[in-house]
């Protein structure tokens, strides 16, 4: 009976191996048959190239894809060394020497194709059932430039580009530590997109790092073209929410700062936008420049930014509620002035605000889609012309134009584009509730909003942290920013045991020259 079981197990193993070999066959010893296989796979008119080198009774084929390689690297570090070695009588495939950073030995057809598509140069030799893959990745690449989305007055000007290797290098320039760990994976059945997960060992929580890698490993999709694909598929299962629970940035200094706090970065090859998790709502309302300006001015700007963010989605609803249901709350001279301006306006205040908000959203979208030299002029001039024309035609009141314009200006102060879009969506919901129920509807909507925010998690970290749950030390960088010498601890919810950035100033009497 035991022999029968062993025989059955061996039979199943052999069947699995034979099936695997059919799906991923081994390389053949005949060079011509190997070359024919890859020509049929890529086609004769593609960017797939083959270069033959002839020696004494030895033929070597060099294969690569033109658009993915650096041809100078192939000429100097692959072809020239091979030409010299082929003239030697003692040359064999076993003692191949190339001045290249990475050289891998391959034995299977699928591995060879994958390395070709990653920009490697494949070296095949007649009579050999194995090949070598030399890293010659190159091609056209956008240089490192200044970010056009996250601008600062003071601070670094570099931003990520579409190369994952270049993005990792920009982070390593700032974090010169061997504790920076990089986990790489290829995702996408058709695109084979490279993804890197970065964290600092000893600072990031191991539990969160493992959870991030686990969620990425479970992804099964045909292609990844941008980091949003990853963002939406690894978010916590919170149901539908307009609030982003994964932060993104184009700035290496912003991502490096997040890594130092204990967060995890996710870099996707082919996009300059890097993801950062876990993300709390305070992270989206923080600008890079808050840490490059003095703490007093930075604190003022953080409070101003928080106030304008709330105003950006509450102001239209508040305006409608006051003028429709609660006129007694408006000072009499102001109420008389507004009422006089609205004389002859055919629409109710709620419809009036909705029309203006919709028009402004159309103008904003048109400004984004048009060429840069024209887009800004269209959005600004179009807003002024349409607003003035609507007032003169008696379609809307002047106070309505002021309220909508102020709302738009407040939304522009939000540093994160993602959370600004969220405010735009919430604005319409609160507007409807205010038009139906007045101030009661507005307050009811805000209560529902707070309950929803309190239920959100980003990789098990509460979205409203450190406000809910309350962490006293983390409030030093929430609504205000205390001086750098007093921000001696990392965020409690996302950091491992290593929470201290620097010694506690109250315990070190010679710290930073103070108390001397």
Secondary structure as GFF3:
##gff-version 3
##sequence-region A 1 516
A	DSSP	alpha_helix	2	23	.	.	.	ID=ss1
A	DSSP	alpha_helix	31	42	.	.	.	ID=ss2
A	DSSP	beta_strand	48	55	.	.	.	ID=ss3
A	DSSP	beta_strand	58	65	.	.	.	ID=ss4
A	DSSP	three_ten_helix	66	68	.	.	.	ID=ss5
A	DSSP	alpha_helix	71	74	.	.	.	ID=ss6
A	DSSP	pi_helix	75	79	.	.	.	ID=ss7
A	DSSP	alpha_helix	80	86	.	.	.	ID=ss8
A	DSSP	three_ten_helix	93	95	.	.	.	ID=ss9
A	DSSP	beta_strand	103	106	.	.	.	ID=ss10
A	DSSP	alpha_helix	109	117	.	.	.	ID=ss11
A	DSSP	beta_strand	120	125	.	.	.	ID=ss12
A	DSSP	beta_strand	131	135	.	.	.	ID=ss13
A	DSSP	alpha_helix	164	174	.	.	.	ID=ss14
A	DSSP	beta_strand	180	187	.	.	.	ID=ss15
A	DSSP	beta_strand	193	200	.	.	.	ID=ss16
A	DSSP	alpha_helix	206	217	.	.	.	ID=ss17
A	DSSP	alpha_helix	227	234	.	.	.	ID=ss18
A	DSSP	beta_strand	247	249	.	.	.	ID=ss19
A	DSSP	alpha_helix	252	261	.	.	.	ID=ss20
A	DSSP	beta_strand	264	268	.	.	.	ID=ss21
A	DSSP	beta_strand	274	277	.	.	.	ID=ss22
A	DSSP	alpha_helix	281	284	.	.	.	ID=ss23
A	DSSP	three_ten_helix	288	291	.	.	.	ID=ss24
A	DSSP	alpha_helix	295	324	.	.	.	ID=ss25
A	DSSP	three_ten_helix	327	329	.	.	.	ID=ss26
A	DSSP	alpha_helix	332	341	.	.	.	ID=ss27
A	DSSP	alpha_helix	349	369	.	.	.	ID=ss28
A	DSSP	alpha_helix	372	392	.	.	.	ID=ss29
A	DSSP	alpha_helix	398	412	.	.	.	ID=ss30
A	DSSP	alpha_helix	417	437	.	.	.	ID=ss31
A	DSSP	alpha_helix	439	455	.	.	.	ID=ss32
A	DSSP	beta_strand	457	458	.	.	.	ID=ss33
A	DSSP	beta_strand	461	462	.	.	.	ID=ss34
A	DSSP	three_ten_helix	473	477	.	.	.	ID=ss35
A	DSSP	three_ten_helix	484	486	.	.	.	ID=ss36
A	DSSP	three_ten_helix	511	513	.	.	.	ID=ss37
###
